[in-house]
Amino acid sequence: MLGAAALRGRNVARVVTVVSPPSRDFGQSRQRWMTIKRKLLSWSYRSAQALLAVSEESAQDASSFYDIPLSRWKILPSPIDVQKVQRLALERPVESFVKRPGINIAMVGRLSKEKNHKLLLEVLAMAKQSTDARVSSSHLHIVGDGPL
């Protein structure tokens, strides 16, 4: 939504990407903000030069939810080869690295400042000081890449 205002009057294309069905996201929002958020997002999406969704399901849901013709949406599937990931998971079970004493915490995503990995590390450092042996022996597994 902020991108639309920031780019107004400039010769820059704005592309919107929907990664999950919006009807599910809105179920988590507080009722009083739901109507405002929905209207603002609908306006923002309608004014975008391109509308992308990661799946047919997300495109159909967004089309219906925001009342935007399905023909405006383009599908850009995730580049992750799900079958390959499942095959590799069977070949190399994760038990060896998660069957450790304590709590295993996993963070999967882009390693960038706005994700605030620093906070996660600070919380883990506090957990290590716990008198609860299970908490103090927690393990953090970070998966991803990026500028950090």
N, C-alpha and C positions, 0 to 999 in steps of 0.2 A: 504494500500500500504506500509506503514511504517512497519507493522507487518511482511510482507514477508522478508524485508531486515533484520530486527532485529532477525528473527528466522532462517535465513539461516545458515546451518551447525550445527544446534542444533537438537536434536531428539525430537522435539515438533510439534504436529499436529497443523495446522492452519485451522480454520473454518471461512468461510465468510458467512455473513447473509445479504440478500437483503430484505429490509422492504417495499420498494415501487418500482413501475416500473421505471427503470432507464431512459427510454425514456422521462418520465415526468420531472425528475430532470435535465436532460441535456438541456431541453428547457429553464431553468432558468440561465444557465451558459453563460458566455461571449463566443462568437464565437471563439476567438483565443485560448482559453484554452480547448475548447470542444474536439478537436482531441487528444491533448496530454493526457487529463484526461481519455478519453475513452480507449486509447491504454494502459495506465498504469494500469487502473482498469482491463482491459481484461487480461493482463499479470498476474496481481496479483491473479485474480480469477482462472485462468487456473492452477496456481501453488498451489492452496489450496488443502488440503486433503479432505475437505468436502465443499459443497455449499448448503446453506440453503436459503429458501424463505418462507415468511409468508403466501403466497397464491399461487394458481396455476397461477393466472394472473401475479404476480411478477416473478415467475419462467419462464414462457413462454416469457415474455418481456425481462428478463435478458438473457435468452438463445439466443434469436434472436438478441438482441442489442450487446452482446459481442461475438456472434458466438461461443457459448459453447453448446455442445449437451444437450438437455433437460434431457436426462437420468442421467446426473451428478447431477442434482438438486434434493434435497429432500425437501418436503413440511413440515414445522413445523408451524401449524396454531397458531394464537394468542390464548392464554388460556382464553381470555375474552369471557364470555357468553353474546353475543350481545342481544339475546332475553330477557334474565334476566334483563339486564340493561334497555332495553326499557320498560319492564313490571314495574320495580321499578320506572322508571321516570314517568310513568302514575299514579302510586299509590301515589307518593309524589312529586307533582310539585315543581319546583325550584323557582316559583314566590316569595315565602315567603322570600327567601334569596337574590334574585336579584332585587326585587322591592324596592330598597332603593334609596334615592336621590344620585345623583352622578354617576360616571362611575364605573362599575364593571369590574375588571381585573382578569382573571383566568390564573393560571399557573398550568399545569398538566404534571407531569413527575417525574422521579427519583430525590430524594433530595440528590444531591451529589455536591461536590465542583465545578466540571467542568461545571455545569449548571449555575453557577454564580447567585444564588439567591440574593446574597448580592447586586449586581447591581440593581436588581429589587426593593429591599427594599429601596435603596438609591434614586431611581427615584420616588418611592411612597412618600418618605419623602419630596422630592422637590415639588411634586404635592400638598402635604398638605399645602405648603406655598403659593400656587397660590391665586391670588385675584379673580379668576373665581370660584364661589361657586360650580359649577358642578365638576370642577377638584379637588378642595380642599376637597371635600367630597367623593373622590374615595375610593373604597373598593378593597382589594386584597384577593383573594381566592386561597390558595395553596392546591393542591391535589396530594398526592403521598407518597412514603416512601423511606427510604434510610438512609445513615449514618448521615445526618444532623439532 
